[in-house]
Amino acid sequence: MAFTTGGKGVRSDINVTPLVDVVLVLLIIFMVLLPKLLYQTTVDVPPKSDAQPETQPTTTQLVVTISEDGKVAINDEAVSLEELPDKVRNLMAVRSKKLMFFNPADEANYGTVVKIMDICRGAGVKTLGIMTK
């Protein structure tokens, strides 16, 4: 075993072989994945319906209407804030679905609407729905 300690010293050129290997592997990966990235799934969207949904609530639905001045009505029957929890408890006692819809006026105070929702939630309503125009 002979070692040479020639006068060359340290080599300062860059070895590009590992760089070429990495670039070729990335090129192969992208060539394999490109057809899968371009594959598009067709979706059949149903046509837009011009039929208007039924706006009148059925008798099985409970709709709380809140006016601009904070007056509350359940299915068009006026209810004061003091008797609202008892009224809601009585209505929810006979129902299997604890669902109530809220139809606040556009100009109604947000804090009042949330307070009425909290009262109803505390009286046994599990699901709250907000009706929109």
LOMARDREN-124725 format. One record per atom (N, C-alpha, C): residue number from 1; x, y, z. Coordinates in steps of 0.05 Angstrom, whole numbers. Layout:
<rs>
R pos   east  north     up
R NUM      X      Y      Z
...
</rs>
This chain:
<rs>
R pos   east  north     up
R   1     17    -23      0
R   1      0      0      0
R   1     18     25      0
R   2     15     38    -21
R   2     32     62    -23
R   2     14     87    -25
R   3     21    105    -10
R   3      6    131    -10
R   3     24    152    -24
R   4     11    167    -40
R   4     26    188    -53
R   4     18    215    -41
R   5     36    230    -35
R   5     31    257    -24
R   5     41    277    -44
R   6     30    275    -67
R   6     39    292    -89
R   6     35    321    -83
R   7     44    337    -99
R   7     42    366    -95
R   7     16    378   -103
R   8     -5    362   -109
R   8    -30    373   -119
R   8    -45    387    -96
R   9    -47    377    -73
R   9    -61    389    -51
R   9    -91    384    -53
R  10   -107    403    -44
R  10   -136    400    -44
R  10   -147    409    -71
R  11   -166    392    -81
R  11   -179    399   -106
R  11   -202    418   -102
R  12   -204    438   -118
R  12   -224    459   -114
R  12   -247    458   -134
R  13   -249    438   -151
R  13   -271    436   -170
R  13   -295    423   -157
R  14   -319    429   -167
R  14   -344    420   -156
R  14   -352    394   -169
R  15   -361    374   -153
R  15   -370    349   -164
R  15   -401    352   -169
R  16   -409    353   -195
R  16   -437    357   -202
R  16   -452    331   -206
R  17   -440    309   -203
R  17   -454    283   -207
R  17   -478    280   -188
R  18   -475    285   -162
R  18   -499    283   -144
R  18   -521    302   -152
R  19   -514    326   -161
R  19   -534    346   -170
R  19   -549    336   -194
R  20   -535    325   -213
R  20   -548    314   -237
R  20   -566    291   -230
R  21   -558    274   -211
R  21   -575    251   -202
R  21   -601    261   -190
R  22   -599    281   -173
R  22   -623    292   -160
R  22   -642    305   -180
R  23   -631    320   -199
R  23   -647    333   -220
R  23   -661    312   -237
R  24   -647    291   -244
R  24   -659    270   -261
R  24   -682    255   -246
R  25   -678    250   -220
R  25   -699    237   -204
R  25   -723    255   -202
R  26   -719    281   -197
R  26   -742    299   -196
R  26   -756    301   -223
R  27   -741    301   -245
R  27   -753    301   -272
R  27   -770    277   -276
R  28   -761    253   -268
R  28   -776    229   -271
R  28   -802    230   -254
R  29   -800    240   -230
R  29   -823    242   -212
R  29   -844    260   -225
R  30   -836    283   -234
R  30   -855    301   -247
R  30   -867    290   -272
R  31   -851    275   -287
R  31   -862    263   -312
R  31   -883    242   -306
R  32   -880    228   -283
R  32   -899    208   -276
R  32   -924    221   -264
R  33   -921    242   -248
R  33   -944    254   -235
R  33   -959    274   -252
R  34   -948    284   -273
R  34   -961    305   -289
R  34   -987    295   -301
R  35   -989    271   -313
R  35  -1016    263   -323
R  35  -1037    261   -301
R  36  -1029    253   -277
R  36  -1049    252   -255
R  36  -1057    279   -246
R  37  -1039    299   -247
R  37  -1046    326   -239
R  37  -1065    339   -260
R  38  -1063    332   -285
R  38  -1079    344   -306
R  38  -1106    330   -309
R  39  -1110    307   -296
R  39  -1135    292   -298
R  39  -1157    308   -284
R  40  -1179    312   -297
R  40  -1201    328   -286
R  40  -1225    310   -284
R  41  -1240    313   -262
R  41  -1264    299   -258
R  41  -1288    315   -268
R  42  -1305    304   -284
R  42  -1328    318   -293
R  42  -1350    316   -272
R  43  -1364    338   -268
R  43  -1385    339   -248
R  43  -1410    348   -262
R  44  -1432    333   -258
R  44  -1457    340   -269
R  44  -1473    356   -248
R  45  -1477    381   -253
R  45  -1491    399   -235
R  45  -1520    400   -244
R  46  -1539    396   -226
R  46  -1567    398   -235
R  46  -1574    426   -244
R  47  -1593    428   -262
R  47  -1601    455   -272
R  47  -1614    471   -250
R  48  -1611    497   -253
R  48  -1623    516   -234
R  48  -1653    515   -235
R  49  -1665    513   -212
R  49  -1694    512   -211
R  49  -1706    540   -207
R  50  -1727    546   -222
R  50  -1740    571   -219
R  50  -1763    571   -200
R  51  -1768    548   -188
R  51  -1791    545   -169
R  51  -1784    559   -143
R  52  -1803    575   -133
R  52  -1799    589   -108
R  52  -1804    570    -84
R  53  -1788    570    -64
R  53  -1793    553    -41
R  53  -1817    563    -25
R  54  -1829    545    -11
R  54  -1853    552      5
R  54  -1845    571     27
R  55  -1857    594     28
R  55  -1850    614     48
R  55  -1866    612     73
R  56  -1890    601     72
R  56  -1907    599     95
R  56  -1898    576    113
R  57  -1893    580    138
R  57  -1886    558    156
R  57  -1910    539    160
R  58  -1903    514    163
R  58  -1925    495    169
R  58  -1931    496    198
R  59  -1952    483    206
R  59  -1961    484    234
R  59  -1942    470    252
R  60  -1926    452    242
R  60  -1907    437    259
R  60  -1882    453    265
R  61  -1878    475    251
R  61  -1854    491    255
R  61  -1860    513    275
R  62  -1840    519    292
R  62  -1843    542    310
R  62  -1826    564    299
R  63  -1838    587    293
R  63  -1824    610    282
R  63  -1827    633    302
R  64  -1804    642    311
R  64  -1804    665    329
R  64  -1798    690    312
R  65  -1817    709    312
R  65  -1814    734    298
R  65  -1806    756    317
R  66  -1785    771    310
R  66  -1776    793    327
R  66  -1779    818    311
R  67  -1794    837    321
R  67  -1799    862    306
R  67  -1777    882    312
R  68  -1778    905    298
R  68  -1757    926    301
R  68  -1756    937    329
R  69  -1779    938    343
R  69  -1779    949    370
R  69  -1776    928    392
R  70  -1769    903    384
R  70  -1762    882    403
R  70  -1786    865    412
R  71  -1809    868    399
R  71  -1832    852    407
R  71  -1829    824    395
R  72  -1837    804    410
R  72  -1833    776    403
R  72  -1860    763    398
R  73  -1861    746    377
R  73  -1885    731    371
R  73  -1877    703    363
R  74  -1891    683    373
R  74  -1886    655    366
R  74  -1910    646    348
R  75  -1904    640    323
R  75  -1925    633    303
R  75  -1947    654    303
R  76  -1939    679    302
R  76  -1957    703    300
R  76  -1974    707    325
R  77  -1966    695    347
R  77  -1979    699    373
R  77  -1960    715    391
R  78  -1968    739    399
R  78  -1951    757    414
R  78  -1945    745    441
R  79  -1919    747    449
R  79  -1910    736    475
R  79  -1891    757    487
R  80  -1894    762    513
R  80  -1876    781    526
R  80  -1850    766    534
R  81  -1829    782    539
R  81  -1803    770    546
R  81  -1805    755    572
R  82  -1822    763    591
R  82  -1825    749    617
R  82  -1837    722    614
R  83  -1857    719    597
R  83  -1870    693    594
R  83  -1859    676    571
R  84  -1838    686    557
R  84  -1826    671    535
R  84  -1813    645    544
R  85  -1798    643    566
R  85  -1786    617    574
R  85  -1807    596    580
R  86  -1828    604    594
R  86  -1849    584    601
R  86  -1864    575    576
R  87  -1869    593    558
R  87  -1883    586    533
R  87  -1866    567    516
R  88  -1841    573    514
R  88  -1823    556    498
R  88  -1820    528    512
R  89  -1817    527    538
R  89  -1816    502    552
R  89  -1840    485    547
R  90  -1864    497    548
R  90  -1889    482    543
R  90  -1890    472    515
R  91  -1881    488    495
R  91  -1881    480    468
R  91  -1861    457    462
R  92  -1838    458    475
R  92  -1817    438    471
R  92  -1823    412    485
R  93  -1839    413    505
R  93  -1845    389    521
R  93  -1859    367    504
R  94  -1875    375    485
R  94  -1890    356    469
R  94  -1877    350    442
R  95  -1854    360    437
R  95  -1840    357    411
R  95  -1816    338    414
R  96  -1813    322    394
R  96  -1789    304    393
R  96  -1765    319    382
R  97  -1770    336    361
R  97  -1749    353    350
R  97  -1750    380    363
R  98  -1729    386    378
R  98  -1727    411    392
R  98  -1715    432    374
R  99  -1732    440    354
R  99  -1723    458    333
R  99  -1741    483    333
R 100  -1728    506    330
R 100  -1742    532    329
R 100  -1729    550    309
R 101  -1745    564    293
R 101  -1735    582    273
R 101  -1739    611    283
R 102  -1720    628    275
R 102  -1721    656    283
R 102  -1723    673    258
R 103  -1741    692    258
R 103  -1745    710    235
R 103  -1744    739    245
R 104  -1719    749    250
R 104  -1717    776    261
R 104  -1721    796    238
R 105  -1731    819    245
R 105  -1733    841    226
R 105  -1705    852    220
R 106  -1701    863    196
R 106  -1675    873    188
R 106  -1665    896    207
R 107  -1684    911    218
R 107  -1677    934    235
R 107  -1677    926    264
R 108  -1681    901    271
R 108  -1682    893    299
R 108  -1654    895    312
R 109  -1654    901    337
R 109  -1629    903    352
R 109  -1616    876    355
R 110  -1590    874    347
R 110  -1576    849    347
R 110  -1574    837    376
R 111  -1569    854    395
R 111  -1568    845    423
R 111  -1594    833    433
R 112  -1616    845    425
R 112  -1643    835    432
R 112  -1648    808    420
R 113  -1640    805    394
R 113  -1645    780    380
R 113  -1629    757    393
R 114  -1604    763    400
R 114  -1587    743    413
R 114  -1597    736    441
R 115  -1607    756    455
R 115  -1619    751    482
R 115  -1643    733    480
R 116  -1660    737    460
R 116  -1684    720    456
R 116  -1676    692    449
R 117  -1655    690    432
R 117  -1645    663    425
R 117  -1634    649    449
R 118  -1620    663    467
R 118  -1609    651    491
R 118  -1632    642    509
R 119  -1653    658    511
R 119  -1676    650    528
R 119  -1688    624    518
R 120  -1692    623    491
R 120  -1704    599    480
R 120  -1685    575    483
R 121  -1660    579    479
R 121  -1640    557    482
R 121  -1641    546    511
R 122  -1643    565    530
R 122  -1644    556    558
R 122  -1670    543    565
R 123  -1691    547    549
R 123  -1717    536    555
R 123  -1721    508    541
R 124  -1700    498    528
R 124  -1702    471    518
R 124  -1699    468    488
R 125  -1694    490    473
R 125  -1690    487    444
R 125  -1662    477    439
R 126  -1659    456    423
R 126  -1633    445    417
R 126  -1621    456    391
R 127  -1638    461    371
R 127  -1629    471    345
R 127  -1643    497    339
R 128  -1626    517    332
R 128  -1636    544    325
R 128  -1632    548    295
R 129  -1653    557    281
R 129  -1650    564    253
R 129  -1657    593    249
R 130  -1642    606    231
R 130  -1648    634    225
R 130  -1658    636    197
R 131  -1681    648    194
R 131  -1693    651    167
R 131  -1682    675    153
R 132  -1678    672    127
R 132  -1667    695    112
R 132  -1687    702     91
R 133  -1683    726     79
R 133  -1701    735     58
R 133  -1695    721     32
</rs>
